[in-house]
Amino acid sequence: MKKVVITGVSGLLGPYVVDHFIEKGYDVLSVDITKPKKSTARFMTANLANLGECYGILQGADAVIHLAAIPVAYSHPNEVTFQNNVMSTYNILEAAAGLGIKKAVIASSESSYGVVFSKQNLAPQYVPIDEYHPQLPEDCYGLSKIVAEETANMINRRCGMQVVSFRIGNVITPEMYANFHNFIHDSNPRRTILWSYIDARDIAEACRLAIETDGLGSVTLNLAADDTSMDIKSNELMKAEFPEVKDIRVPIDNYHTLLSNEKAKKLLNWQPVHCWRDNIPNI
Ligand SMILES: NC(=O)c1ccc[n+]([C@@H]2O[C@H](COP(=O)([O-])OP(=O)(O)OC[C@H]3O[C@@H](n4cnc5c(N)ncnc54)[C@H](O)[C@@H]3O)[C@@H](O)[C@H]2O)c1
């Protein structure tokens, strides 16, 4: 049985990734700095900002899924967010390389494009935003994710480790669909995330495919659902909130996602299957 280490398991996304890997027959070691409320896998406490602890948790593993991070800007002093996220990712990949681990997944973010936490109302240069879109964060969190992606590239050059960096859209767990009626008719609250969402179970599937697929090198992949989280058509959302954006690269007269998921679908043979429209009655 293949052994996978999953970090960040006491958070929002981690438990879904752990459950998915267990269901698919993996031997899972789950890791976090705080204990999970409920644990379906063997758990170890570690602070990943410490390299020695990363070596300790990764002993004997075939792959690592690194989700642990401070997941937003401005919740902590900037340097705390930057240091925690950058050093934990560096240490995980450094230790994985030292132990000869061949495959890793790290959580990057749509925030790395810069629109999400911009205080100057940065607009996307074009939509849907794909992986070629410039990354222009003004904040410590977005920058920490760019450094994480560059760390992945460096480790891949050094030892050939396959590292998939997922630029994840807004994570939604099944119970969160009950809140959707609060925003689906108002373009404003979710404008900076370009109305993206992605079900945690679809992310879990993508993580497994990233470990099971060969030949990816170091690659960045957006993860988003096929549609937006809104009951307003995508062209109307753009006209309302980003009228200055004229470079629109696919037809968006339906609910088409504005965070492109095409590259992940193609390289991983992945298809997001959980759609908020199937989870809310009377839409
Ligand atoms: N939630 C989202 O919408 C979203 C969107 C894009 C990307 N992401 C990324 O996905 C990942 C998971 O996000 P989440 O929403 O589950 O976050 P979360 O805050 O709910 O969970 C993150 C977990 O990481 C742990 N952690 C942080 N620093 C640590 C350290 N130094 N050592 C050990 N554990 C540490 C925390 O204790 C926490 O349990 C993060 O990397 C985040 O940046 C999340």
The ligand as an ORCA input file, in Angstrom:
! r2SCAN-3c Opt
* xyz 0 1
  N     -10.007     27.929      1.738
  C      -9.865     28.426      0.516
  O     -10.823     28.954     -0.088
  C      -8.527     28.318     -0.194
  C      -8.393     28.868     -1.481
  C      -7.178     28.758     -2.139
  C      -6.117     28.101     -1.552
  N      -6.275     27.574     -0.296
  C      -5.121     26.876      0.292
  O      -5.525     25.547      0.592
  C      -4.859     25.094      1.784
  C      -5.898     24.624      2.790
  O      -6.742     25.722      3.088
  P      -7.839     25.641      4.246
  O      -8.932     26.567      3.854
  O      -8.137     24.236      4.591
  O      -7.027     26.351      5.434
  P      -7.250     26.141      7.020
  O      -6.709     27.340      7.710
  O      -8.658     25.755      7.300
  O      -6.308     24.883      7.316
  C      -4.913     25.017      7.251
  C      -4.290     24.157      8.334
  O      -2.868     24.308      8.269
  C      -2.367     24.244      9.584
  N      -1.050     24.903      9.643
  C      -0.750     26.182      9.341
  N       0.559     26.405      9.530
  C       1.105     25.241      9.957
  C       2.431     24.855     10.319
  N       3.439     25.717     10.312
  N       2.634     23.572     10.687
  C       1.619     22.675     10.721
  N       0.336     22.997     10.403
  C       0.093     24.272     10.016
  C      -3.409     24.950     10.439
  O      -3.328     24.555     11.802
  C      -4.718     24.529      9.761
  O      -5.298     23.417     10.397
  C      -4.012     26.256      2.257
  O      -2.697     26.083      1.771
  C      -4.641     27.475      1.611
  O      -3.725     28.523      1.443
  C      -7.451     27.665      0.404
*
